[in-house]
Amino acid sequence: MSVIKILYLNDEEFMRMVFVVMALALIVAFFSIYSMRKIEKMSQ
């Protein structure tokens, strides 16, 4: 119950946290794809 209460109290902070997590996931995905392409070019 306390977790739900915190989410309702800090809705803006929760949304900001979700946005930051999504941004980090996008950055990690971009770097992984970039490094994979770099390794493929080096192996050829």
mmCIF file as Biopython writes it, N, C-alpha, C and O atoms, coordinates in Angstrom:
data_model
#
loop_
_atom_site.group_PDB
_atom_site.id
_atom_site.type_symbol
_atom_site.label_atom_id
_atom_site.label_alt_id
_atom_site.label_comp_id
_atom_site.label_asym_id
_atom_site.label_entity_id
_atom_site.label_seq_id
_atom_site.pdbx_PDB_ins_code
_atom_site.Cartn_x
_atom_site.Cartn_y
_atom_site.Cartn_z
_atom_site.occupancy
_atom_site.B_iso_or_equiv
_atom_site.auth_seq_id
_atom_site.auth_asym_id
_atom_site.pdbx_PDB_model_num
ATOM 1   N N  . MET A ? 1  ? 0.830  -1.210  0.000   1.0 0.0 1  A 1 
ATOM 2   C CA . MET A ? 1  ? 0.000  0.000   0.000   1.0 0.0 1  A 1 
ATOM 3   C C  . MET A ? 1  ? 0.860  1.253   0.000   1.0 0.0 1  A 1 
ATOM 4   O O  . MET A ? 1  ? 0.511  2.241   -0.646  1.0 0.0 1  A 1 
ATOM 5   N N  . SER A ? 2  ? 1.966  1.228   0.705   1.0 0.0 2  A 1 
ATOM 6   C CA . SER A ? 2  ? 2.816  2.423   0.793   1.0 0.0 2  A 1 
ATOM 7   C C  . SER A ? 2  ? 3.381  2.793   -0.579  1.0 0.0 2  A 1 
ATOM 8   O O  . SER A ? 2  ? 3.543  3.972   -0.893  1.0 0.0 2  A 1 
ATOM 9   N N  . VAL A ? 3  ? 3.681  1.770   -1.397  1.0 0.0 3  A 1 
ATOM 10  C CA . VAL A ? 3  ? 4.228  2.053   -2.730  1.0 0.0 3  A 1 
ATOM 11  C C  . VAL A ? 3  ? 3.195  2.796   -3.563  1.0 0.0 3  A 1 
ATOM 12  O O  . VAL A ? 3  ? 3.520  3.772   -4.241  1.0 0.0 3  A 1 
ATOM 13  N N  . ILE A ? 4  ? 1.934  2.328   -3.512  1.0 0.0 4  A 1 
ATOM 14  C CA . ILE A ? 4  ? 0.872  2.994   -4.273  1.0 0.0 4  A 1 
ATOM 15  C C  . ILE A ? 4  ? 0.711  4.432   -3.790  1.0 0.0 4  A 1 
ATOM 16  O O  . ILE A ? 4  ? 0.524  5.343   -4.597  1.0 0.0 4  A 1 
ATOM 17  N N  . LYS A ? 5  ? 0.785  4.636   -2.467  1.0 0.0 5  A 1 
ATOM 18  C CA . LYS A ? 5  ? 0.645  5.984   -1.907  1.0 0.0 5  A 1 
ATOM 19  C C  . LYS A ? 5  ? 1.762  6.886   -2.425  1.0 0.0 5  A 1 
ATOM 20  O O  . LYS A ? 5  ? 1.519  8.039   -2.781  1.0 0.0 5  A 1 
ATOM 21  N N  . ILE A ? 6  ? 2.989  6.359   -2.467  1.0 0.0 6  A 1 
ATOM 22  C CA . ILE A ? 6  ? 4.128  7.155   -2.952  1.0 0.0 6  A 1 
ATOM 23  C C  . ILE A ? 6  ? 3.911  7.519   -4.423  1.0 0.0 6  A 1 
ATOM 24  O O  . ILE A ? 6  ? 4.179  8.649   -4.830  1.0 0.0 6  A 1 
ATOM 25  N N  . LEU A ? 7  ? 3.422  6.555   -5.222  1.0 0.0 7  A 1 
ATOM 26  C CA . LEU A ? 7  ? 3.202  6.836   -6.640  1.0 0.0 7  A 1 
ATOM 27  C C  . LEU A ? 7  ? 2.169  7.951   -6.806  1.0 0.0 7  A 1 
ATOM 28  O O  . LEU A ? 7  ? 2.344  8.844   -7.635  1.0 0.0 7  A 1 
ATOM 29  N N  . TYR A ? 8  ? 1.082  7.897   -6.007  1.0 0.0 8  A 1 
ATOM 30  C CA . TYR A ? 8  ? 0.053  8.927   -6.131  1.0 0.0 8  A 1 
ATOM 31  C C  . TYR A ? 8  ? 0.556  10.282  -5.638  1.0 0.0 8  A 1 
ATOM 32  O O  . TYR A ? 8  ? 0.183  11.316  -6.192  1.0 0.0 8  A 1 
ATOM 33  N N  . LEU A ? 9  ? 1.394  10.288  -4.609  1.0 0.0 9  A 1 
ATOM 34  C CA . LEU A ? 9  ? 1.895  11.551  -4.072  1.0 0.0 9  A 1 
ATOM 35  C C  . LEU A ? 9  ? 2.889  12.200  -5.037  1.0 0.0 9  A 1 
ATOM 36  O O  . LEU A ? 9  ? 2.808  13.400  -5.300  1.0 0.0 9  A 1 
ATOM 37  N N  . ASN A ? 10 ? 3.836  11.397  -5.568  1.0 0.0 10 A 1 
ATOM 38  C CA . ASN A ? 10 ? 4.899  11.946  -6.414  1.0 0.0 10 A 1 
ATOM 39  C C  . ASN A ? 10 ? 4.687  11.508  -7.864  1.0 0.0 10 A 1 
ATOM 40  O O  . ASN A ? 10 ? 5.523  10.812  -8.440  1.0 0.0 10 A 1 
ATOM 41  N N  . ASP A ? 11 ? 3.556  11.924  -8.445  1.0 0.0 11 A 1 
ATOM 42  C CA . ASP A ? 11 ? 3.242  11.511  -9.809  1.0 0.0 11 A 1 
ATOM 43  C C  . ASP A ? 11 ? 4.256  12.093  -10.791 1.0 0.0 11 A 1 
ATOM 44  O O  . ASP A ? 11 ? 4.721  11.395  -11.692 1.0 0.0 11 A 1 
ATOM 45  N N  . GLU A ? 12 ? 4.603  13.382  -10.617 1.0 0.0 12 A 1 
ATOM 46  C CA . GLU A ? 12 ? 5.554  14.016  -11.535 1.0 0.0 12 A 1 
ATOM 47  C C  . GLU A ? 12 ? 6.921  13.358  -11.434 1.0 0.0 12 A 1 
ATOM 48  O O  . GLU A ? 12 ? 7.566  13.098  -12.450 1.0 0.0 12 A 1 
ATOM 49  N N  . GLU A ? 13 ? 7.366  13.086  -10.204 1.0 0.0 13 A 1 
ATOM 50  C CA . GLU A ? 13 ? 8.668  12.443  -10.032 1.0 0.0 13 A 1 
ATOM 51  C C  . GLU A ? 13 ? 8.663  11.049  -10.643 1.0 0.0 13 A 1 
ATOM 52  O O  . GLU A ? 13 ? 9.651  10.624  -11.242 1.0 0.0 13 A 1 
ATOM 53  N N  . PHE A ? 14 ? 7.534  10.327  -10.487 1.0 0.0 14 A 1 
ATOM 54  C CA . PHE A ? 14 ? 7.430  8.984   -11.054 1.0 0.0 14 A 1 
ATOM 55  C C  . PHE A ? 14 ? 7.525  9.039   -12.579 1.0 0.0 14 A 1 
ATOM 56  O O  . PHE A ? 14 ? 8.232  8.236   -13.187 1.0 0.0 14 A 1 
ATOM 57  N N  . MET A ? 15 ? 6.807  9.995   -13.201 1.0 0.0 15 A 1 
ATOM 58  C CA . MET A ? 15 ? 6.850  10.132  -14.658 1.0 0.0 15 A 1 
ATOM 59  C C  . MET A ? 15 ? 8.258  10.478  -15.115 1.0 0.0 15 A 1 
ATOM 60  O O  . MET A ? 15 ? 8.728  9.967   -16.132 1.0 0.0 15 A 1 
ATOM 61  N N  . ARG A ? 16 ? 8.942  11.354  -14.357 1.0 0.0 16 A 1 
ATOM 62  C CA . ARG A ? 16 ? 10.312 11.735  -14.706 1.0 0.0 16 A 1 
ATOM 63  C C  . ARG A ? 16 ? 11.231 10.518  -14.625 1.0 0.0 16 A 1 
ATOM 64  O O  . ARG A ? 16 ? 12.101 10.328  -15.476 1.0 0.0 16 A 1 
ATOM 65  N N  . MET A ? 17 ? 11.028 9.688   -13.585 1.0 0.0 17 A 1 
ATOM 66  C CA . MET A ? 17 ? 11.850 8.487   -13.427 1.0 0.0 17 A 1 
ATOM 67  C C  . MET A ? 17 ? 11.622 7.532   -14.605 1.0 0.0 17 A 1 
ATOM 68  O O  . MET A ? 17 ? 12.573 6.966   -15.143 1.0 0.0 17 A 1 
ATOM 69  N N  . VAL A ? 18 ? 10.356 7.357   -15.000 1.0 0.0 18 A 1 
ATOM 70  C CA . VAL A ? 18 ? 10.043 6.485   -16.138 1.0 0.0 18 A 1 
ATOM 71  C C  . VAL A ? 18 ? 10.707 7.021   -17.400 1.0 0.0 18 A 1 
ATOM 72  O O  . VAL A ? 18 ? 11.265 6.251   -18.182 1.0 0.0 18 A 1 
ATOM 73  N N  . PHE A ? 19 ? 10.652 8.345   -17.605 1.0 0.0 19 A 1 
ATOM 74  C CA . PHE A ? 19 ? 11.261 8.957   -18.787 1.0 0.0 19 A 1 
ATOM 75  C C  . PHE A ? 19 ? 12.765 8.719   -18.802 1.0 0.0 19 A 1 
ATOM 76  O O  . PHE A ? 19 ? 13.331 8.393   -19.846 1.0 0.0 19 A 1 
ATOM 77  N N  . VAL A ? 20 ? 13.418 8.881   -17.647 1.0 0.0 20 A 1 
ATOM 78  C CA . VAL A ? 20 ? 14.868 8.677   -17.560 1.0 0.0 20 A 1 
ATOM 79  C C  . VAL A ? 20 ? 15.215 7.224   -17.870 1.0 0.0 20 A 1 
ATOM 80  O O  . VAL A ? 20 ? 16.178 6.954   -18.587 1.0 0.0 20 A 1 
ATOM 81  N N  . VAL A ? 21 ? 14.432 6.287   -17.329 1.0 0.0 21 A 1 
ATOM 82  C CA . VAL A ? 21 ? 14.697 4.861   -17.587 1.0 0.0 21 A 1 
ATOM 83  C C  . VAL A ? 21 ? 14.553 4.562   -19.076 1.0 0.0 21 A 1 
ATOM 84  O O  . VAL A ? 21 ? 15.370 3.836   -19.643 1.0 0.0 21 A 1 
ATOM 85  N N  . MET A ? 22 ? 13.514 5.119   -19.719 1.0 0.0 22 A 1 
ATOM 86  C CA . MET A ? 22 ? 13.321 4.895   -21.151 1.0 0.0 22 A 1 
ATOM 87  C C  . MET A ? 22 ? 14.478 5.479   -21.944 1.0 0.0 22 A 1 
ATOM 88  O O  . MET A ? 22 ? 14.958 4.850   -22.887 1.0 0.0 22 A 1 
ATOM 89  N N  . ALA A ? 23 ? 14.938 6.677   -21.575 1.0 0.0 23 A 1 
ATOM 90  C CA . ALA A ? 23 ? 16.057 7.306   -22.281 1.0 0.0 23 A 1 
ATOM 91  C C  . ALA A ? 23 ? 17.316 6.456   -22.141 1.0 0.0 23 A 1 
ATOM 92  O O  . ALA A ? 23 ? 18.041 6.256   -23.116 1.0 0.0 23 A 1 
ATOM 93  N N  . LEU A ? 24 ? 17.580 5.954   -20.935 1.0 0.0 24 A 1 
ATOM 94  C CA . LEU A ? 24 ? 18.762 5.109   -20.727 1.0 0.0 24 A 1 
ATOM 95  C C  . LEU A ? 24 ? 18.657 3.839   -21.560 1.0 0.0 24 A 1 
ATOM 96  O O  . LEU A ? 24 ? 19.652 3.398   -22.136 1.0 0.0 24 A 1 
ATOM 97  N N  . ALA A ? 25 ? 17.464 3.241   -21.636 1.0 0.0 25 A 1 
ATOM 98  C CA . ALA A ? 25 ? 17.287 2.023   -22.430 1.0 0.0 25 A 1 
ATOM 99  C C  . ALA A ? 25 ? 17.562 2.302   -23.905 1.0 0.0 25 A 1 
ATOM 100 O O  . ALA A ? 25 ? 18.192 1.491   -24.583 1.0 0.0 25 A 1 
ATOM 101 N N  . LEU A ? 26 ? 17.087 3.454   -24.410 1.0 0.0 26 A 1 
ATOM 102 C CA . LEU A ? 26 ? 17.343 3.813   -25.807 1.0 0.0 26 A 1 
ATOM 103 C C  . LEU A ? 26 ? 18.831 3.990   -26.051 1.0 0.0 26 A 1 
ATOM 104 O O  . LEU A ? 26 ? 19.348 3.529   -27.069 1.0 0.0 26 A 1 
ATOM 105 N N  . ILE A ? 27 ? 19.533 4.655   -25.126 1.0 0.0 27 A 1 
ATOM 106 C CA . ILE A ? 27 ? 20.974 4.885   -25.282 1.0 0.0 27 A 1 
ATOM 107 C C  . ILE A ? 27 ? 21.712 3.552   -25.293 1.0 0.0 27 A 1 
ATOM 108 O O  . ILE A ? 27 ? 22.597 3.343   -26.123 1.0 0.0 27 A 1 
ATOM 109 N N  . VAL A ? 28 ? 21.357 2.646   -24.377 1.0 0.0 28 A 1 
ATOM 110 C CA . VAL A ? 28 ? 22.022 1.334   -24.318 1.0 0.0 28 A 1 
ATOM 111 C C  . VAL A ? 28 ? 21.776 0.561   -25.614 1.0 0.0 28 A 1 
ATOM 112 O O  . VAL A ? 28 ? 22.698 -0.049  -26.155 1.0 0.0 28 A 1 
ATOM 113 N N  . ALA A ? 29 ? 20.540 0.582   -26.114 1.0 0.0 29 A 1 
ATOM 114 C CA . ALA A ? 29 ? 20.225 -0.129  -27.352 1.0 0.0 29 A 1 
ATOM 115 C C  . ALA A ? 29 ? 21.021 0.458   -28.513 1.0 0.0 29 A 1 
ATOM 116 O O  . ALA A ? 29 ? 21.554 -0.290  -29.333 1.0 0.0 29 A 1 
ATOM 117 N N  . PHE A ? 30 ? 21.109 1.788   -28.597 1.0 0.0 30 A 1 
ATOM 118 C CA . PHE A ? 30 ? 21.850 2.439   -29.675 1.0 0.0 30 A 1 
ATOM 119 C C  . PHE A ? 30 ? 23.322 2.042   -29.635 1.0 0.0 30 A 1 
ATOM 120 O O  . PHE A ? 30 ? 23.903 1.708   -30.668 1.0 0.0 30 A 1 
ATOM 121 N N  . PHE A ? 31 ? 23.932 2.076   -28.442 1.0 0.0 31 A 1 
ATOM 122 C CA . PHE A ? 31 ? 25.353 1.739   -28.322 1.0 0.0 31 A 1 
ATOM 123 C C  . PHE A ? 31 ? 25.593 0.271   -28.658 1.0 0.0 31 A 1 
ATOM 124 O O  . PHE A ? 31 ? 26.603 -0.053  -29.282 1.0 0.0 31 A 1 
ATOM 125 N N  . SER A ? 32 ? 24.688 -0.626  -28.258 1.0 0.0 32 A 1 
ATOM 126 C CA . SER A ? 32 ? 24.877 -2.052  -28.549 1.0 0.0 32 A 1 
ATOM 127 C C  . SER A ? 32 ? 24.811 -2.299  -30.055 1.0 0.0 32 A 1 
ATOM 128 O O  . SER A ? 32 ? 25.618 -3.057  -30.594 1.0 0.0 32 A 1 
ATOM 129 N N  . ILE A ? 33 ? 23.845 -1.658  -30.745 1.0 0.0 33 A 1 
ATOM 130 C CA . ILE A ? 33 ? 23.739 -1.812  -32.201 1.0 0.0 33 A 1 
ATOM 131 C C  . ILE A ? 33 ? 24.978 -1.226  -32.871 1.0 0.0 33 A 1 
ATOM 132 O O  . ILE A ? 33 ? 25.525 -1.830  -33.794 1.0 0.0 33 A 1 
ATOM 133 N N  . TYR A ? 34 ? 25.427 -0.054  -32.415 1.0 0.0 34 A 1 
ATOM 134 C CA . TYR A ? 34 ? 26.597 0.601   -33.002 1.0 0.0 34 A 1 
ATOM 135 C C  . TYR A ? 34 ? 27.841 -0.265  -32.842 1.0 0.0 34 A 1 
ATOM 136 O O  . TYR A ? 34 ? 28.606 -0.427  -33.792 1.0 0.0 34 A 1 
ATOM 137 N N  . SER A ? 35 ? 28.052 -0.826  -31.648 1.0 0.0 35 A 1 
ATOM 138 C CA . SER A ? 35 ? 29.236 -1.657  -31.406 1.0 0.0 35 A 1 
ATOM 139 C C  . SER A ? 35 ? 29.165 -2.942  -32.223 1.0 0.0 35 A 1 
ATOM 140 O O  . SER A ? 35 ? 30.190 -3.412  -32.716 1.0 0.0 35 A 1 
ATOM 141 N N  . MET A ? 36 ? 27.970 -3.520  -32.374 1.0 0.0 36 A 1 
ATOM 142 C CA . MET A ? 36 ? 27.834 -4.733  -33.181 1.0 0.0 36 A 1 
ATOM 143 C C  . MET A ? 36 ? 28.210 -4.448  -34.627 1.0 0.0 36 A 1 
ATOM 144 O O  . MET A ? 36 ? 28.913 -5.249  -35.243 1.0 0.0 36 A 1 
ATOM 145 N N  . ARG A ? 37 ? 27.761 -3.328  -35.185 1.0 0.0 37 A 1 
ATOM 146 C CA . ARG A ? 37 ? 28.103 -2.979  -36.566 1.0 0.0 37 A 1 
ATOM 147 C C  . ARG A ? 37 ? 29.596 -2.733  -36.696 1.0 0.0 37 A 1 
ATOM 148 O O  . ARG A ? 37 ? 30.197 -3.108  -37.703 1.0 0.0 37 A 1 
ATOM 149 N N  . LYS A ? 38 ? 30.208 -2.108  -35.691 1.0 0.0 38 A 1 
ATOM 150 C CA . LYS A ? 38 ? 31.643 -1.838  -35.717 1.0 0.0 38 A 1 
ATOM 151 C C  . LYS A ? 38 ? 32.423 -3.150  -35.737 1.0 0.0 38 A 1 
ATOM 152 O O  . LYS A ? 38 ? 33.390 -3.290  -36.486 1.0 0.0 38 A 1 
ATOM 153 N N  . ILE A ? 39 ? 31.998 -4.117  -34.905 1.0 0.0 39 A 1 
ATOM 154 C CA . ILE A ? 39 ? 32.681 -5.418  -34.854 1.0 0.0 39 A 1 
ATOM 155 C C  . ILE A ? 39 ? 32.525 -6.128  -36.202 1.0 0.0 39 A 1 
ATOM 156 O O  . ILE A ? 39 ? 33.473 -6.753  -36.677 1.0 0.0 39 A 1 
ATOM 157 N N  . GLU A ? 40 ? 31.345 -6.044  -36.824 1.0 0.0 40 A 1 
ATOM 158 C CA . GLU A ? 40 ? 31.138 -6.686  -38.121 1.0 0.0 40 A 1 
ATOM 159 C C  . GLU A ? 40 ? 32.073 -6.095  -39.168 1.0 0.0 40 A 1 
ATOM 160 O O  . GLU A ? 40 ? 32.637 -6.834  -39.975 1.0 0.0 40 A 1 
ATOM 161 N N  . LYS A ? 41 ? 32.248 -4.768  -39.169 1.0 0.0 41 A 1 
ATOM 162 C CA . LYS A ? 41 ? 33.147 -4.132  -40.137 1.0 0.0 41 A 1 
ATOM 163 C C  . LYS A ? 41 ? 34.590 -4.573  -39.899 1.0 0.0 41 A 1 
ATOM 164 O O  . LYS A ? 41 ? 35.326 -4.805  -40.859 1.0 0.0 41 A 1 
ATOM 165 N N  . MET A ? 42 ? 35.009 -4.692  -38.630 1.0 0.0 42 A 1 
ATOM 166 C CA . MET A ? 42 ? 36.381 -5.084  -38.326 1.0 0.0 42 A 1 
ATOM 167 C C  . MET A ? 42 ? 36.635 -6.538  -38.729 1.0 0.0 42 A 1 
ATOM 168 O O  . MET A ? 42 ? 37.739 -6.869  -39.161 1.0 0.0 42 A 1 
ATOM 169 N N  . SER A ? 43 ? 35.636 -7.409  -38.597 1.0 0.0 43 A 1 
ATOM 170 C CA . SER A ? 43 ? 35.829 -8.833  -38.887 1.0 0.0 43 A 1 
ATOM 171 C C  . SER A ? 43 ? 35.951 -9.078  -40.387 1.0 0.0 43 A 1 
ATOM 172 O O  . SER A ? 43 ? 36.582 -10.051 -40.799 1.0 0.0 43 A 1 
ATOM 173 N N  . GLN A ? 44 ? 35.364 -8.220  -41.205 1.0 0.0 44 A 1 
ATOM 174 C CA . GLN A ? 44 ? 35.411 -8.431  -42.658 1.0 0.0 44 A 1 
ATOM 175 C C  . GLN A ? 44 ? 36.808 -8.209  -43.209 1.0 0.0 44 A 1 
ATOM 176 O O  . GLN A ? 44 ? 37.026 -8.345  -44.413 1.0 0.0 44 A 1 
#
